[in-house]
Amino acid sequence: MKTPKAEVVTMLDALPDNSSFEDIQYHLYVLEKINRGLERAAIEGAIPHEKAKIYLAKWLAA
């Protein structure tokens, strides 16, 4: 697993050179949300994709 610093370096390398501070902040925000979601899924578990499709089909069919 990468360190937070390594993740930020990778993210910055992927952004265009003309990225603004706001662009960088937004990407940091998204990166943090993704990491929190993955951590929460690892701790609490997640619903398998097939089960989620069945569950959502009830809502989408209406």
ZIBEL-V859891 format. One record per backbone hydrogen bond with DSSP energy under -0.5 kcal/mol. NH is the residue of the N-H (numbers start at 1). CO is the residue of the C=O. If there is no record, write none. Layout:
NH_CO / NH_CO
This chain:
7_3 / 8_4 / 9_5 / 10_6 / 11_7 / 12_8 / 13_9 / 14_10 / 15_11 / 19_16 / 24_20 / 25_21 / 26_22 / 27_23 / 28_24 / 29_25 / 30_26 / 31_27 / 32_28 / 33_29 / 34_30 / 35_31 / 36_32 / 37_33 / 38_34 / 39_35 / 40_36 / 41_37 / 42_38 / 43_39 / 44_40 / 45_41 / 52_48 / 53_49 / 54_50 / 55_51 / 56_52 / 57_53 / 58_54 / 58_55 / 59_55 / 60_56 / 61_57
